[in-house]
Amino acid sequence: MSTTILIPTDFKVSSLEPLKALLQFQSEDSINVLLVHGIYLSNSISDLLFFDQSDLKIEMAGKEYLTKLYELEKELGPKVSSIQVVFFSGFTQSSFEQFTETNKVDRIIIPYELSFDWSHKKSMDVIPFLQKSKIKKQLIAWDTNQYSNKNNQIIVTSLI
C-alpha cells in the first residue's frame, strides 16, 4: 500500500529539497507526494465558475519549477508513484483536516529552516495548518552549505 505525503511548496526550486531529503530515508515501497500551496480564492462568482487549477499552476509555479519537478519525478523513478501540485484554499483548521482526509494524507513533512516566499498576491501561508494538524508530522533539515560535497551532505529527520 502506498503512503501519501504532503509537503508545502512556494514554487521555488529550493522547496523541492525536503522531497529529495525525505527519499533518502524512505522505507515505504512507493509514495504519493502532494506538494501543497495555499491560495486565496476570489469572492466573485464568475471567477469561481471559470477557475482552472492548471492555469494557476503555470502562473504561480513558472516553467523553471515545473521543469525541475518533472526531472525530479523521472529521476526518482519507482520510489515515487506520483507527484502532484495541489492547492488548499480554506481558512479554518477543520477545512484543512477535510482537505487532508479527502487526499488521504498519511504524513506531513515540515521543512526545518526553509523560509517560504508567500509573496504572490494569491498565496497563503499553509505552515500553521500543517503544524496544528493531527496527522503524523516529520521534520526534515538538510545541509545547505554550498561547499559541502553532494555525497557528504547532512540530512536530519525526526517525527514530531
C-alpha positions, 0 to 999 in steps of 0.5 A: 500500500502506498503512503501519501505525503504532503509537503508545502511548496512556494514554487521555488526550486529550493522547496523541492529539497525536503522531497529529495531529503525525505527519499533518502530515508524512505522505507515505504515501497512507493509514495504519493507526494502532494506538494501543497500551496495555499491560495486565496480564492476570489469572492466573485462568482464568475471567477469561481465558475471559470477557475482552472487549477492548471492555469494557476499552476503555470502562473504561480509555479513558472516553467523553471519549477515545473521543469525541475519537478518533472526531472525530479519525478523521472529521476526518482523513478519507482520510489515515487508513484506520483507527484502532484501540485495541489492547492488548499484554499480554506481558512479554518483548521477543520477545512484543512483536516477535510482537505487532508482526509479527502487526499488521504494524507498519511504524513506531513513533512515540515521543512526545518529552516526553509523560509517560504516566499508567500509573496504572490498576491494569491498565496497563503501561508499553509505552515500553521495548518500543517503544524496544528494538524493531527496527522503524523508530522516529520521534520526534515533539515538538510545541509545547505552549505554550498561547499559541502560535497553532494555525497557528504551532505547532512540530512536530519529527520525526526517525527514530531 
